[in-house]
Amino acid sequence: MDPELGKAIAELGEEGVPKDERKRLLRRIAGQVPVRRFGAMFRPKVAVRWMADTVADVAPHISVRDLETLRRHHDGLDGDALADRLIRNASRVTAGVGAAGGGIAAVEWAATPTLLTAPVLLAAETVAVVAVEIKLIGELHEVYGQPVPGTRAQRAMHLVHAWSQQRGFNPLTPGVGIGAVLGTAARKELRDRLLRRFGRNLTTLGPMLTGAAVAGYLNRRATQALGDRIRDDLRQRGRGAIEGQVV
């Protein structure tokens, strides 16, 4: 993976990044797509293939904080309160990414030839949002005492798979194993999920500032829903494990 790409995605996923800086980072991510592929990116399959490859490359470099670090960074919060804070913050970040992408698109409408880069912008925004959500999933596992096992690369692929399925990581799921790469079925699942997310992000191309507002709202809502789903899944598994021990 290009170090600049990983760095830009990591910076974009941080909390409190100014709007202009988010726009700059999004442009940097979009700039990592080879120029010869700009036209090809109008074809959804090409865009999704690039996104899937990029997500798989970036995932091992996403920093997931352990429980102790999370508590220290969030005023000693724990359990559901900490999970709610993480979900809220991640939702705000992805909303900011969507607003930044919409802001860039608003400028693009003033210069029609630059609309050729629009699919690249959407792909960059989608990858950035997915990276934030993968980090959220990993940290929610830490909060509920179910850290994802394996090496850094293995944990990354498990989290990518969890994002594709929109549920917590389950080591008992058939086909998960401990491999450090995505199998054919898992990669197809990832592409299908990315295609749905990519299609939703088409709102970013709304004229003027409507795209920024809608994209920010939809990103926030989607991340919130994902976080709630993962939290409920992990909470239920935790209760099941406790009940099993009691029995």
C-alpha positions as CSV (number, residue, x, y, z in Angstrom):
1,M,0.0,0.0,0.0
2,D,1.2,3.5,-0.8
3,P,2.2,5.0,2.6
4,E,0.6,8.3,1.7
5,L,-2.8,6.7,1.1
6,G,-2.7,5.0,4.5
7,K,-1.6,8.2,6.2
8,A,-4.4,10.2,4.6
9,I,-7.1,7.7,5.5
10,A,-5.9,7.5,9.1
11,E,-5.8,11.3,9.4
12,L,-9.3,11.7,7.8
13,G,-10.7,9.2,10.4
14,E,-9.5,11.3,13.4
15,E,-12.0,13.4,15.4
16,G,-12.0,17.1,15.2
17,V,-10.3,17.5,11.8
18,P,-11.3,20.9,10.3
19,K,-13.5,20.9,7.2
20,D,-10.9,22.3,4.9
21,E,-8.4,19.7,6.1
22,R,-10.9,16.9,5.4
23,K,-11.3,18.2,1.9
24,R,-7.6,18.2,1.4
25,L,-7.2,14.7,2.7
26,L,-10.1,13.4,0.5
27,R,-8.4,15.0,-2.6
28,R,-5.1,13.3,-1.6
29,I,-6.9,9.9,-1.3
30,A,-8.6,10.4,-4.7
31,G,-5.2,11.3,-6.1
32,Q,-3.9,7.8,-5.4
33,V,-6.1,6.4,-8.2
34,P,-4.1,6.2,-11.4
35,V,-5.2,8.9,-13.8
36,R,-5.7,6.3,-16.6
37,R,-8.5,4.8,-14.5
38,F,-10.6,8.0,-14.1
39,G,-12.8,7.1,-17.0
40,A,-13.0,3.5,-15.9
41,M,-14.2,4.5,-12.5
42,F,-17.6,5.5,-14.0
43,R,-18.2,1.7,-14.2
44,P,-19.4,0.6,-10.7
45,K,-17.6,-2.7,-10.9
46,V,-14.3,-1.0,-11.5
47,A,-14.8,1.5,-8.7
48,V,-15.9,-1.3,-6.3
49,R,-12.9,-3.4,-7.2
50,W,-10.6,-0.5,-6.4
51,M,-12.4,0.1,-3.1
52,A,-12.3,-3.5,-2.1
53,D,-8.6,-3.8,-2.8
54,T,-7.9,-0.5,-1.0
55,V,-9.9,-1.5,2.1
56,A,-8.1,-4.8,2.3
57,D,-4.7,-3.0,2.0
58,V,-5.6,-0.3,4.5
59,A,-7.2,-2.5,7.1
60,P,-4.0,-3.8,8.7
61,H,-2.9,-0.2,9.2
62,I,-6.0,0.9,11.1
63,S,-5.2,1.6,14.7
64,V,-7.6,-0.1,17.1
65,R,-7.2,1.1,20.7
66,D,-7.4,-1.4,23.5
67,L,-9.8,-1.0,26.4
68,E,-7.4,0.7,28.8
69,T,-6.5,3.3,26.1
70,L,-10.2,3.8,25.3
71,R,-11.0,4.5,29.0
72,R,-8.1,6.9,29.3
73,H,-9.2,8.8,26.1
74,H,-12.9,9.0,27.2
75,D,-12.8,10.1,30.9
76,G,-12.9,6.7,32.4
77,L,-16.1,5.6,30.7
78,D,-16.9,1.9,30.5
79,G,-19.4,-0.5,29.2
80,D,-22.5,0.8,27.4
81,A,-21.6,4.4,28.1
82,L,-18.2,4.0,26.4
83,A,-19.7,2.2,23.5
84,D,-22.3,5.0,23.0
85,R,-19.5,7.6,23.1
86,L,-17.5,5.7,20.5
87,I,-20.5,5.3,18.2
88,R,-21.4,8.9,18.5
89,N,-17.9,10.1,17.8
90,A,-17.5,7.8,14.8
91,S,-20.8,9.0,13.4
92,R,-19.7,12.6,13.7
93,V,-16.5,11.7,11.8
94,T,-18.2,10.0,8.9
95,A,-20.7,12.8,8.8
96,G,-17.8,15.2,8.4
97,V,-16.3,13.1,5.7
98,G,-19.6,13.1,3.8
99,A,-19.9,16.9,4.2
100,A,-16.3,17.4,3.0
101,G,-17.0,15.2,-0.1
102,G,-20.2,17.1,-0.7
103,G,-18.3,20.4,-0.4
104,I,-15.8,19.4,-3.0
105,A,-18.6,18.2,-5.3
106,A,-20.3,21.6,-5.0
107,V,-17.2,23.2,-6.4
108,E,-16.9,20.6,-9.1
109,W,-20.4,21.6,-10.4
110,A,-19.0,25.0,-11.2
111,A,-16.4,23.5,-13.6
112,T,-18.1,20.7,-15.6
113,P,-14.9,19.1,-17.0
114,T,-13.8,18.3,-13.4
115,L,-16.8,16.1,-13.0
116,L,-14.8,13.4,-14.7
117,T,-13.2,12.9,-11.2
118,A,-16.5,12.5,-9.4
119,P,-16.5,8.7,-9.2
120,V,-13.0,8.8,-7.8
121,L,-14.2,11.3,-5.2
122,L,-17.0,9.0,-4.2
123,A,-14.7,6.0,-4.0
124,A,-12.3,7.9,-1.8
125,E,-15.1,9.0,0.5
126,T,-16.5,5.5,0.7
127,V,-13.1,4.0,1.6
128,A,-12.5,6.7,4.3
129,V,-15.9,6.0,5.9
130,V,-15.4,2.3,5.8
131,A,-12.0,2.7,7.6
132,V,-13.7,4.7,10.4
133,E,-16.4,2.0,10.8
134,I,-13.9,-0.8,10.8
135,K,-12.0,1.0,13.6
136,L,-15.3,1.4,15.5
137,I,-16.1,-2.3,15.2
138,G,-12.7,-3.3,16.5
139,E,-13.0,-0.9,19.5
140,L,-16.5,-2.0,20.3
141,H,-15.1,-5.6,20.6
142,E,-12.6,-4.3,23.1
143,V,-15.3,-2.5,25.1
144,Y,-17.3,-5.7,25.5
145,G,-14.4,-7.9,26.4
146,Q,-14.3,-9.8,23.0
147,P,-11.1,-8.6,21.3
148,V,-10.6,-9.9,17.8
149,P,-7.8,-12.6,17.9
150,G,-4.9,-13.2,15.7
151,T,-2.0,-11.2,14.3
152,R,-2.4,-7.7,13.1
153,A,-3.2,-8.8,9.5
154,Q,-5.6,-11.5,10.7
155,R,-7.4,-9.1,13.0
156,A,-7.7,-6.7,10.1
157,M,-9.3,-9.3,7.8
158,H,-11.7,-10.4,10.5
159,L,-12.8,-6.8,11.0
160,V,-13.3,-6.3,7.3
161,H,-15.4,-9.5,7.2
162,A,-17.4,-8.2,10.2
163,W,-18.0,-4.9,8.4
164,S,-19.2,-6.8,5.3
165,Q,-21.6,-8.8,7.4
166,Q,-22.6,-5.8,9.6
167,R,-22.2,-7.9,12.7
168,G,-19.7,-8.7,15.4
169,F,-16.8,-11.0,14.6
170,N,-17.7,-14.7,15.3
171,P,-14.8,-17.1,15.3
172,L,-17.3,-20.0,14.9
173,T,-18.6,-18.7,11.6
174,P,-17.9,-21.2,8.8
175,G,-15.1,-20.1,6.5
176,V,-13.7,-17.5,8.9
177,G,-10.7,-19.5,10.0
178,I,-7.5,-17.6,10.9
179,G,-6.3,-16.7,7.4
180,A,-4.8,-13.3,6.9
181,V,-6.5,-12.8,3.5
182,L,-10.1,-12.6,2.3
183,G,-11.3,-15.7,0.5
184,T,-13.4,-15.5,-2.7
185,A,-16.7,-15.6,-0.9
186,A,-15.7,-13.0,1.7
187,R,-14.3,-10.6,-1.0
188,K,-17.5,-10.9,-3.0
189,E,-19.5,-10.1,0.2
190,L,-17.2,-7.1,0.7
191,R,-17.7,-5.8,-2.9
192,D,-21.5,-6.2,-2.6
193,R,-21.6,-4.2,0.6
194,L,-19.3,-1.6,-0.9
195,L,-21.4,-1.3,-4.0
196,R,-24.5,-0.5,-1.8
197,R,-22.5,2.1,0.2
198,F,-21.1,3.6,-3.0
199,G,-24.6,3.9,-4.5
200,R,-25.8,5.7,-1.3
201,N,-22.9,8.1,-1.5
202,L,-24.1,9.3,-4.9
203,T,-25.9,12.0,-2.9
204,T,-22.6,13.7,-2.5
205,L,-22.9,14.8,-6.1
206,G,-26.0,17.0,-5.4
207,P,-25.6,20.5,-6.8
208,M,-24.3,23.3,-4.5
209,L,-24.4,22.4,-0.8
210,T,-27.3,20.0,-0.9
211,G,-24.9,17.1,-1.5
212,A,-22.8,18.0,1.6
213,A,-25.9,18.2,3.9
214,V,-27.4,15.0,2.6
215,A,-24.2,13.0,2.5
216,G,-23.3,14.1,6.0
217,Y,-26.7,13.1,7.3
218,L,-26.7,9.7,5.6
219,N,-23.1,8.8,6.7
220,R,-24.0,9.7,10.3
221,R,-27.2,7.6,10.2
222,A,-25.4,4.6,8.6
223,T,-22.5,4.6,11.1
224,Q,-24.9,5.0,14.0
225,A,-27.0,2.1,12.8
226,L,-23.9,-0.1,12.3
227,G,-22.5,0.8,15.7
228,D,-25.9,0.1,17.4
229,R,-26.1,-3.3,15.6
230,I,-22.6,-4.3,16.5
231,R,-23.0,-3.2,20.1
232,D,-26.3,-5.1,20.5
233,D,-24.7,-8.2,18.9
234,L,-21.7,-8.1,21.3
235,R,-23.8,-7.4,24.3
236,Q,-26.1,-10.4,23.5
237,R,-23.1,-12.7,23.0
238,G,-21.6,-11.5,26.3
239,R,-24.8,-12.3,28.1
240,G,-25.0,-15.7,26.5
241,A,-21.4,-16.5,27.6
242,I,-22.2,-15.5,31.2
243,E,-25.4,-17.6,31.2
244,G,-23.4,-20.6,29.8
245,Q,-20.9,-20.3,32.5
246,V,-23.6,-20.2,35.1
247,V,-25.2,-23.3,33.7
